[in-house]
Amino acid sequence: MTEIITTKIEDGVYSSQLPNGLTVVTHEMPLQSVAVGAWIKAGSRNETLDNNGIAHFLEHMAFKGTTTRSAKQIVEIIENVGGDMNASTGIEVTSYYFRLLKNDLPLGIEILADILLNPLFLPEEMDKEKQVILQEIAATDDDPDDILYDRMIEDAFANQAIGRSILGTPKSVKSLTKQNLTDFLHNLYVPENITIAMAGGATHQQMLELVTQYFAAMPAKSAPALQPAKFTANEVSIAKSLEQNYLVTGFEAYHFNHADYFAQQIMSQILGGGMSSRLFQNIREDSGLCYSIYSSSWGFDDTGLMFIYAAASQANIDIVKDLINKEIFDIIANVSQPELNRACAQIKAAQLMSLESPVSRSEQIARQSIFYKQLIKIDDIIEKLEAVTVADIKRVANDIFIKSGAQLNADGKFQLSDLTPSITINLGEAVDV
């Protein structure tokens, strides 16, 4: 490939790929500001046991000085023009992003390139940032949700990089070196893993010219392949002195590109996605057994995890578990068209509302580029959602929650033993799981 390939997705939305493989996606909006950033297909899933936490550490260190600017200068340059910047690390993606006035876009791209291409990794800054991260790790032990979700993903994908903590462990973070950072940067922060996205008051051509100026010289290079994920079932009880017991039950689910991914999202919404959902209405409102209960799902490159969360008193947690199982069985057998319509409308509204936020929109098109390898028209997303039927919801619920080959009993019902093996974590006063 020797030229830039640009594709118009719909009015104002474009995608280009530089000759080295780096992708630029934009949505021009009638705004005075821009949300712009780099999304890197590299996160904790790309780590080893020894360098666990390095993706997150690199995200911190990128802002701590380059060959041309100190950490303080990086911050001041952006804030001098009224902008702000941030970054985040996930299991499969790390992002660095800015919000600026549109006339300051060239400055934003210049700083973005500087922190990604020219970080210094000064030893004194590394030592300070390790202490910051160690405090961040310690803080998670004070948050029941952090404990619960970290343990869920750890056990659901046991002994795999996808299941390890994004923050790392105190031992692994303390052991990280400058060479570790440099190697991770050179191996994973390669053009084919980088999508630079912008939503707001700039044109695609402006973005393309700026990105080409700063990133076109990066050599094309293939990134290492991911280890395929393997779901593992487990039941864990974590004893901790808390006012409530916290429960999460997770099931292996669909990846982003699965044909039934949208049906899964709607099914989860019906089950526990809002205040009108079954879990909320039947367990919180009607029974008054818990304050917080919901279902959700995480999609990954090659797998997914659908989970149900509940917080209840120790006296009620077993009853809540029984009622959750009842709702799981019921959604396999009974789904109404009004429920489907309401859940679909909620998800469609969220998609459309994201178009009103340049920050949300820039992240949306960046993630589409990374996981779908293309941008999807909003009308096509709506069409896929509206195409989901009641039969699809029942079929997907059966596929996720019920073992293959399980048969209905004489009463036309499934038994508890028919549930797909899951990951169940209970946090609080010691109880049987």
C-alpha positions in Angstrom: 0.0 0.0 0.0 1.5 3.3 -1.1 -1.3 5.8 -0.8 -3.8 6.9 1.8 -7.2 5.1 1.4 -10.2 7.2 2.5 -13.7 6.0 2.8 -16.8 8.1 3.3 -19.1 6.3 5.8 -21.9 8.9 5.8 -22.3 12.6 5.8 -19.4 14.0 7.9 -18.0 10.6 8.9 -14.8 9.4 7.3 -12.1 6.8 7.8 -8.6 6.8 6.3 -5.7 4.4 6.5 -2.1 5.6 6.2 0.3 3.5 4.2 1.9 2.3 7.4 -1.5 0.9 8.6 -2.5 3.6 11.1 -6.2 4.5 11.0 -7.8 8.0 11.2 -11.5 8.3 11.8 -13.5 11.5 12.2 -17.0 12.9 12.6 -17.3 16.5 11.7 -19.9 18.2 13.9 -21.1 21.9 14.1 -19.1 22.6 17.3 -16.4 25.1 18.4 -14.5 22.2 20.1 -13.0 18.9 19.2 -12.5 15.7 21.1 -9.4 14.0 19.8 -7.2 11.1 20.8 -5.4 7.9 20.1 -6.9 4.6 20.9 -4.3 1.8 21.0 -5.3 -1.9 20.7 -3.1 -2.8 23.6 -4.0 -3.3 27.2 -3.6 -5.7 30.1 -4.4 -8.6 27.8 -1.1 -8.0 26.1 0.9 -8.5 29.2 2.8 -11.4 30.7 2.7 -12.5 34.3 6.0 -10.8 35.0 5.1 -7.4 33.5 1.4 -7.3 34.7 0.3 -3.7 35.0 2.7 -2.3 32.4 0.0 -1.1 30.0 -1.5 1.0 32.8 2.0 2.1 33.9 2.9 3.2 30.4 -0.3 5.2 30.2 0.8 7.1 33.3 4.4 7.5 32.1 3.4 8.9 28.7 2.5 12.2 30.3 5.7 12.3 32.5 8.1 13.9 30.1 9.3 13.6 26.5 12.5 14.5 24.7 11.2 18.0 24.2 8.9 18.7 27.1 8.7 18.2 30.8 5.6 16.7 32.5 4.7 20.2 33.7 5.1 21.7 30.3 2.8 19.1 28.7 0.0 19.9 31.2 0.5 23.7 30.9 0.5 23.8 27.1 -2.9 22.1 27.0 -4.4 24.1 29.9 -3.0 27.4 28.6 -5.5 27.1 25.7 -8.4 26.0 28.0 -8.1 22.3 27.1 -8.0 19.2 29.2 -6.5 15.8 28.7 -6.9 12.4 30.1 -6.1 8.7 29.5 -7.4 5.3 30.4 -6.3 1.7 30.3 -8.5 -1.3 29.7 -8.2 -5.0 29.1 -7.8 -4.6 25.3 -7.5 -0.8 24.6 -5.5 2.1 26.0 -6.6 5.6 25.1 -5.1 9.1 25.3 -7.5 12.0 24.6 -7.9 15.7 24.6 -10.8 18.2 24.5 -9.8 21.5 22.9 -11.2 24.4 20.9 -11.1 23.5 17.2 -8.5 26.1 16.4 -6.1 24.3 18.8 -6.4 21.0 17.1 -2.9 21.2 15.6 -1.5 21.7 19.1 -3.4 18.7 20.4 -2.1 16.4 17.6 1.4 17.7 18.2 1.3 16.9 22.0 -0.4 13.5 21.3 2.4 12.6 18.9 5.0 13.8 21.4 3.8 11.7 24.3 3.4 8.6 22.2 6.5 8.8 20.1 9.0 10.5 22.4 8.5 9.5 26.0 11.6 9.6 28.2 10.7 7.2 31.0 12.9 9.1 33.5 13.8 6.9 36.5 12.8 9.5 39.0 9.4 9.9 37.4 9.0 6.1 37.2 9.7 5.8 41.0 7.1 8.5 41.8 4.5 7.1 39.5 4.9 3.6 40.9 4.0 5.0 44.3 0.9 6.6 42.8 -0.2 3.2 41.3 0.5 1.3 44.5 -1.9 3.7 46.2 -4.4 3.1 43.4 -4.1 -0.6 43.9 -4.6 -0.2 47.7 -7.7 1.9 47.1 -9.4 -1.0 45.2 -9.3 -3.0 48.4 -11.6 -0.4 49.9 -14.2 -0.7 47.2 -16.5 -3.8 47.2 -17.3 -3.3 43.5 -13.6 -3.2 42.5 -12.9 -6.4 44.5 -15.9 -8.1 43.0 -15.3 -7.3 39.4 -11.5 -7.9 39.6 -12.1 -11.3 41.1 -14.8 -12.1 38.5 -12.6 -11.4 35.5 -9.6 -13.1 37.2 -11.5 -16.4 37.8 -13.6 -16.3 34.6 -10.4 -16.3 32.6 -8.1 -18.0 35.1 -4.3 -18.0 34.4 -4.7 -15.9 31.3 -3.6 -12.3 30.6 -7.2 -11.3 29.9 -8.1 -12.1 33.5 -5.3 -10.3 35.2 -5.7 -7.0 37.0 -5.3 -3.9 34.8 -3.4 -2.2 37.6 -1.1 -5.1 38.2 0.1 -6.3 41.6 2.3 -4.5 44.0 5.1 -7.0 43.2 4.8 -6.7 39.4 4.5 -2.9 39.5 7.6 -2.5 41.7 9.6 -4.7 39.3 8.8 -2.8 36.1 11.8 -1.3 34.4 12.5 1.3 31.7 13.4 -1.5 29.3 10.0 -3.1 30.0 8.2 0.1 29.1 10.3 0.6 25.9 9.8 -3.0 24.8 6.0 -2.8 25.4 5.8 0.5 23.5 7.8 -0.7 20.5 6.0 -4.0 20.3 2.4 -2.9 20.8 2.2 0.8 19.9 2.6 0.1 16.2 0.6 1.7 13.4 -1.8 -1.2 12.8 -2.8 -1.0 16.5 -3.4 2.7 16.5 -6.6 4.6 15.6 -6.6 8.3 15.9 -10.2 9.6 16.3 -11.7 13.1 16.2 -15.3 14.3 16.7 -16.1 18.0 16.6 -15.6 21.1 14.7 -12.7 20.1 12.4 -12.7 18.4 9.0 -11.4 15.0 8.1 -8.9 16.6 5.7 -7.5 18.8 8.5 -7.1 15.7 10.8 -5.6 13.6 8.0 -2.9 16.3 7.2 -2.0 16.7 10.9 -1.8 13.0 11.6 0.2 12.4 8.4 2.6 15.1 9.4 3.4 13.5 12.8 2.7 9.8 12.4 3.3 8.8 8.8 7.0 8.2 9.4 6.2 5.3 11.9 7.4 2.1 10.3 4.8 -0.5 9.5 5.0 -3.4 11.9 2.8 -6.4 12.9 1.7 -6.7 16.5 2.0 -10.0 18.4 -1.2 -12.1 18.3 -3.4 -12.4 21.3 -3.7 -15.7 23.2 -7.3 -17.0 22.6 -9.5 -16.5 25.7 -10.9 -19.6 27.5 -13.8 -19.2 30.0 -13.5 -21.1 33.3 -16.4 -21.6 35.7 -15.8 -21.2 39.5 -17.6 -20.4 42.7 -15.8 -18.1 45.2 -16.7 -16.6 48.6 -14.6 -13.8 49.8 -15.0 -13.0 53.5 -14.9 -9.3 54.3 -16.6 -7.3 57.0 -19.2 -5.3 55.2 -22.7 -4.0 55.8 -24.0 -5.9 52.8 -23.2 -8.9 50.8 -22.2 -8.4 47.1 -22.9 -11.0 44.5 -22.0 -11.3 40.8 -22.7 -14.2 38.6 -21.1 -14.2 35.1 -21.7 -16.4 32.0 -19.6 -16.7 28.9 -21.2 -14.5 26.2 -20.7 -13.1 22.7 -17.8 -11.1 21.3 -18.2 -7.8 19.5 -18.5 -9.3 16.0 -20.9 -12.1 16.9 -24.0 -12.2 14.8 -26.2 -12.2 17.9 -24.3 -9.4 19.8 -27.1 -6.9 19.4 -29.7 -9.5 20.5 -27.6 -10.2 23.6 -27.5 -6.5 24.4 -31.3 -6.2 24.2 -31.7 -9.4 26.2 -29.5 -8.0 29.0 -31.5 -4.8 28.9 -34.8 -6.6 29.4 -33.3 -8.7 32.2 -31.6 -6.0 34.2 -30.7 -2.9 32.2 -32.8 -0.3 33.8 -35.5 0.6 36.3 -38.2 -1.1 34.2 -36.1 -4.3 33.9 -37.2 -7.6 35.4 -34.5 -7.8 38.0 -35.1 -4.3 39.2 -38.9 -4.5 39.3 -39.3 -8.1 40.6 -36.4 -8.2 43.1 -35.9 -4.6 44.2 -39.3 -3.0 43.8 -41.7 -5.9 44.4 -39.7 -7.8 47.0 -37.6 -5.0 48.5 -34.7 -7.4 48.9 -31.9 -5.3 47.6 -31.0 -1.7 46.8 -28.8 -2.4 43.7 -29.3 -5.1 41.1 -28.7 -5.1 37.4 -27.3 -7.1 34.5 -24.7 -6.0 31.9 -22.2 -7.5 29.5 -18.6 -6.9 28.5 -17.5 -7.6 24.9 -14.0 -8.5 23.9 -12.2 -9.3 20.7 -12.9 -13.0 20.8 -15.2 -13.6 23.8 -17.7 -11.9 26.1 -19.0 -11.9 29.7 -22.6 -11.3 30.7 -23.1 -10.9 34.4 -25.7 -10.1 37.0 -24.9 -8.0 40.0 -26.7 -7.7 43.3 -26.1 -6.1 46.7 -28.3 -7.3 49.6 -28.1 -8.1 53.3 -26.5 -11.3 54.4 -29.9 -12.6 55.4 -31.4 -12.0 52.0 -28.6 -12.9 49.6 -29.6 -16.6 49.2 -33.2 -15.5 48.4 -31.9 -13.0 45.9 -29.8 -15.7 44.2 -32.9 -17.9 43.9 -34.9 -15.1 42.5 -32.2 -14.3 39.9 -32.2 -17.9 38.7 -36.0 -17.7 38.4 -35.7 -14.6 36.2 -33.0 -16.3 34.1 -35.4 -19.3 33.4 -38.3 -17.0 32.8 -36.6 -14.9 30.1 -35.9 -18.1 28.2 -39.5 -19.0 28.2 -41.4 -15.7 28.2 -40.6 -12.4 26.5 -43.2 -9.9 25.4 -43.1 -7.6 22.4 -43.6 -4.5 24.5 -40.6 -5.5 26.6 -38.5 -6.0 23.5 -39.6 -2.6 22.1 -38.8 -0.8 25.3 -35.3 -2.3 25.7 -34.6 -1.7 22.0 -35.7 2.0 22.4 -33.4 2.4 25.4 -30.4 1.2 23.5 -31.2 3.1 20.4 -31.6 6.3 22.4 -28.2 5.8 24.0 -26.7 5.3 20.5 -28.3 8.5 19.2 -27.5 10.5 22.3 -23.8 9.7 21.9 -24.0 11.7 18.7 -24.5 14.8 20.8 -21.3 14.4 22.7 -18.0 14.7 20.8 -16.2 12.8 23.6 -18.6 9.9 23.4 -18.7 10.0 19.6 -14.9 10.0 19.2 -14.6 7.0 21.5 -17.4 5.2 19.7 -15.9 5.5 16.2 -12.4 4.6 17.6 -13.7 1.4 19.1 -15.7 0.5 16.0 -12.5 0.9 14.0 -10.6 -1.3 16.4 -13.0 -4.1 17.0 -15.2 -4.1 13.8 -12.3 -3.0 11.5 -14.8 -0.4 10.0 -17.1 2.3 10.9 -20.8 1.5 11.1 -23.5 4.0 10.0 -25.8 4.9 12.9 -28.8 3.9 10.7 -27.2 0.5 10.3 -26.9 0.1 14.0 -30.5 1.1 14.5 -31.6 -1.4 11.8 -29.7 -4.2 13.4 -31.3 -3.5 16.8 -34.8 -3.2 15.3 -34.3 -6.5 13.4 -34.1 -8.4 16.8 -37.2 -10.5 17.4 -38.8 -12.1 20.5 -37.7 -15.5 19.2 -34.1 -14.1 19.0 -34.2 -13.0 22.6 -35.4 -16.4 23.8 -32.8 -18.3 21.6 -29.9 -16.1 22.8 -31.0 -16.4 26.5 -31.1 -20.2 26.0 -27.7 -20.3 24.4 -26.0 -18.2 27.1 -27.7 -19.6 30.2 -28.6 -23.2 29.4 -26.2 -26.1 28.8 -26.0 -27.5 25.3 -28.3 -30.5 25.1 -30.4 -29.8 28.2 -34.0 -30.9 27.9 -37.2 -29.5 29.5 -38.6 -31.7 32.2 -42.2 -33.1 32.2 -43.5 -29.7 33.5 -41.9 -27.9 30.6 -39.2 -26.3 32.7 -35.4 -26.4 33.0 -33.7 -27.4 36.3 -30.9 -25.6 38.2 -28.5 -28.3 37.0 -29.2 -27.2 33.4 -27.7 -23.8 33.9 -24.4 -23.2 32.0 -21.4 -23.3 34.4 -20.8 -19.7 35.6 -18.4 -17.6 37.6 -20.0 -16.7 40.9 -18.4 -14.4 43.4 -19.9 -13.6 46.8 -18.3 -10.8 48.8 -19.2 -10.1 52.4 -19.8 -12.1 55.6 -19.0 -15.8 54.9 -21.9 -17.6 53.1 -22.1 -20.7 51.1 -22.0 -20.1 47.3 
